[in-house]
Amino acid sequence: MDIKHLKYFIAIAEEELGIVVIPKSAAKIIESNNLKTKVIDETNLYTRLGVIYKKSTNLSKAAKSFIKLFN
């Protein structure tokens, strides 16, 4: 995980805009007294993904093909 992205995710949690799920190894470098970390031991986790883009954007052929993967 890129450190720039990790800092962004941490800021989301610090500003109470949501919770963040990150790799356990990345959680070790969090330097915040305002956040609590919890190890998720569940081995059968799954997630749902979403794609967000501006309605007025002209998507490339590759982007359109990528979105079709989720339909």
N, C-alpha and C positions, 0 to 999 in steps of 0.2 A: 504494500500500500504506500502510495506517494505521501510523504510527510506534509506537503501542501494540502492535500485532500484531507488528511487526518486532522489537521488544524481546523479546517473548515467544518468538519463533522463535530469536532469538540465544541466549536463556537455555537453550533446549532443547539447542542445539549445545554451549554452554559446559559444561553439566552432563553431557555425553556421553550424552544420551538419544536421540540420533539426528542425522541430517544434515538440513539445511534447503536447499531450493531457492527462491531469491528472485530478483526482477528484478535485472539487472546494476546499474541505477541505485541500487537500495536497498543493494547491497553496498558502495557507495562511502562510506556513512555509518557503517559498523561500526567501533566504536572498541574493539577487543579485540586484545590481544597473544596471546591463547590460541587464536584461530581462524585458519584458513587459508581463503582464498577461491580458487575455481577457476572460470574461465569455461567454460561448456559450449558448445562450438561445433557440436554435433550439431543439424542442422536438422530431423530427422525424429523428434523426441521425442514421446512420448505418455504419458499417465498413466492410472491407474485410480483412481477415486474410491470412497469408502465413506461410508456414512451410519451414524452411531452414535447410538442413543437408548436410554433406559432401557426395559426390557421392560414395566415397570408403568405407563409413561406413557400417558395417553390422548392420542393424537395428534389434531391438528386435521384437518379435511377437506383443507386445503391441504397439510399435511405429508404426509398419506397419498397425495395425488395426486403430490407431488414424489417420494416414494419409488418409486411405481409407474413413474416414468420410467426407473428403473434395472433393472427386472425384465424 
